[in-house]
Amino acid sequence: MLIGELAGLAGTSPRTLRYYEAQGLLRASRDANGYRQYEDAELRVVHEIRTLLASGFGLDEIKPFVACLRAGNSAGFVCPDSVAVLRRKLAEVDDYLAQLTEVRARLHDQLAQALLSEGGSPCRILP
């Protein structure tokens, strides 16, 4: 299929597909006239890329998932390299959640102190 067809099916732009190709994530062959031709399997690769990007993965982190799909696996996350990336990403998310929890607690305390200093009663502000 041509780049416009793939872009339409994937819900993205041809420019984005060219970028993914430049990053080594997509494969295209060239017609005699120079037009990119994509195999049907590339649609699944684009969906995998977009899903992982939406989950906060970077393009370099996505490469093992694409390689896993290209190896004929049913999903991009079943290969050892993909599992390693998932573990690292989960650890990053856990660390970030811990930081956000600390920030939330600090803000909650500051708001409670502000309400008390206004002469109000310390009501339950947030759960």
N, C-alpha and C positions, 0 to 999 in steps of 0.2 A: 504494500500500500504506500501511497505517497505521503509526504510529511503532513500535508493539510488534512488528509483522511485520518491519520493517526492522532493528530492534534484534536480533531473534532471528537473522535471516539474517546479520547482520554480526558477531554475537558480542559485542555491546556493550549498553549500557543505554539506555533512552529518555532518561534524564537527559543522558547524553553526547551523544546526537544533538541534543537541544535546545541544548546548549552549542555544538556545531559550527554549528548554525543561527544562533545569536546572534553567532557570530564571522564569519558570512558565508560559511561553507564549504559548507553544505548549503542546498538549496532545498526548500521545502514550500509546497504550496497549502493552502487551508482549505476544508473542507466547510461546508455551511450550518450544521451543528451545531458548527463550530469545530475539529473534529478535523483534525490535520495529515494530509495525503496526500502521499506521496513517489512520484515516478516511479521506475521500475525502474533507471534509470541512476544514481540516487543511491547504490545499493548499491556500485557500482564506486568512486564518490567516497569513500564511507566506508572501503572497503578501502585506497584510496590514502592517505587521511589516517592511518589506523592503521599502515600500513606505514612511512610517513615518520616518524610520531611514535616508533615503535619504533627507528628509525635515528638518533634524536637531533635531528630537526628540530623547530622550534617552529611554532606555528600560523601565525604571520605568514609564516614561510618556506614554508609549505605552499601558501599562496594561489596562487602562479603555477602550481603543478602541477595544482591543481583547475581553474584557468582554462584550462589547456592541454587537459585532458580535456573540459571543456565546449565547447571550440572544435571538438570532433569528432576530436581526435587519438587514435591508438591507445594512447598512453601519456602520462602526465603529465610526463615528463622530456624530451620532444622539442622543446619550444618554447624560444626564446632566453632568456626570463626564467627558466625552470626551469633551463636550463644554467648561467646566471649564479649561481643559488642553489647548484647542485651544486658549482660551482667554489669558491665561498666556503666551503661546508661542508667540502669536501675539504681546503682550506687550513687550516681550524680543526682538523680531525682530525690533519693532519700536524704542526701546531704542538703539539698535545696529546701526540702520540706522542713527539715530540722531548723534551718536558718529562718524560714518564714514563720515557724511556730514561735521562735524566740522573739522575732520582731512583733508578731501579733500580741504576745504576752506583754511586751514592753509598752506597746501602744495602748493596750487595755489599761495597764497600770497608770500611765500618764493621763489618760482620759478620766479615770476614777479620781486621781489626785486633783485634776482641774475642776471637776464637779464639786469635790469637797472644799476646795479653796473658794469657790463661789458661794459657799454657805449652803449648798444643797446636800442632800443625803446621798450616801454612796449606794446608788441603785445598781441593780444587776444590768450591766451595759450590754455585754455579749455573753453568749454561752461559753 
